[in-house]
Amino acid sequence: MISKPSLKSLIIRRLGDARVLLKNRRYPAAIYLAGYGVELALKYRICKIMEFTKGFPESKSEFNKYYQDTRKTILRQTMRSLWDIRHHNLPILLRYSGKQVNVKTCLNAEWGIVKGWNPEMRYINNTIRRHTANDFLNSASAIITGIL
């Protein structure tokens, strides 16, 4: 289980790490960590909207603890489909965050830059230009601000 305070701290730290990497011309790594920050922000928001008081479930057994919570019987159908949130797909996480309309209305350009991120980007070894990484980091920061 990742606690909500830990999630919030990790979001800030990953964005800071991404800025340091951008400054040091480590563009693929900067993009990877900024995208990871967006993922964490979406998961933080899901914790708030789904009343995951202990934090974001990382395993099936942790998720089942929330599912079995009798106070959430009305949400059980939604929660069953939420088992999909254990992955890294930003569009699906956005759908469950309660911020989809806001992001797609107010931050659509930024979302267009960020939405294709995935954790496999850590293996990117191709050339990425500074402006591409800078645009990604700025977009990720704007989306994180809009989500939180």
C-alpha positions, 0 to 999 in steps of 0.5 A, spaced: 500 500 500 502 506 498 500 511 503 497 518 500 502 522 503 507 518 500 504 518 493 504 526 494 511 526 496 513 522 490 510 526 485 514 532 488 520 528 488 519 525 481 518 532 478 524 535 481 528 529 479 525 530 472 528 537 472 535 535 474 535 530 468 532 535 463 538 540 466 543 535 465 541 533 458 538 526 460 532 528 456 529 520 455 530 519 463 526 526 464 520 524 460 520 518 464 520 521 471 515 526 469 510 521 466 511 517 472 509 523 476 503 524 472 501 516 474 502 518 481 498 524 481 492 520 478 493 514 483 493 520 488 486 522 486 483 516 485 485 515 492 481 521 494 475 520 490 474 512 491 476 514 499 482 509 499 484 512 506 490 507 507 493 509 500 493 506 493 493 498 493 499 495 490 497 488 490 490 484 489 490 482 496 490 490 498 485 492 493 480 486 496 481 489 503 477 495 500 473 491 496 470 487 502 469 494 506 462 494 507 461 501 507 463 501 500 457 496 498 454 501 493 461 502 489 463 495 489 461 494 481 465 500 480 471 498 484 471 491 481 472 494 474 477 499 478 482 493 478 484 495 472 488 501 476 493 497 478 497 498 471 500 504 468 495 506 463 494 514 463 488 514 459 485 509 464 487 512 470 485 519 468 478 516 467 477 513 474 480 520 477 474 524 476 478 529 473 477 527 465 473 532 463 477 538 467 483 535 464 480 534 457 477 541 457 482 545 460 489 542 459 487 538 452 494 540 449 498 538 455 494 531 455 496 530 448 503 531 449 503 526 456 497 521 454 502 516 450 507 515 456 508 508 459 513 505 463 517 502 457 519 509 456 525 507 461 528 503 455 528 509 450 535 510 447 533 514 441 535 521 441 530 526 444 531 534 443 531 538 449 525 542 447 521 535 446 523 534 453 521 541 456 514 541 453 513 534 456 515 536 463 511 543 462 505 539 460 506 534 466 507 539 471 500 543 468 496 536 468 499 534 475 497 541 478 490 540 475 489 533 478 491 535 485 
